[in-house]
Amino acid sequence: MVELLKRVFKYYSVDIAIATVFLIIAFLFVYDQPTLLSAIARKVGLASAGLVYYYITRYIKIGVINWEHPYDKIYALAILLYIGIVFAFG
């Protein structure tokens, strides 16, 4: 688990820092902080639940997949599209 966190912070440290800064800025300028926090928690929870559901159903139907060049891009675009839809309409 510690190794996973080290890799996440190694590759996404700038993204995490930018997200943290903009979240603080959003909390400073919004009138109703609990509503913003509730909306963010709802969208993150919905996105996470959908990704877990997608992974479990894919694993049950297909099993372990060795993603290679054309499929890894399609898979990444499908996940990105799903996350975009959740955050746009969730």
Order of alpha helices (4+ residues) and beta strands (2+ residues): alpha-alpha-alpha
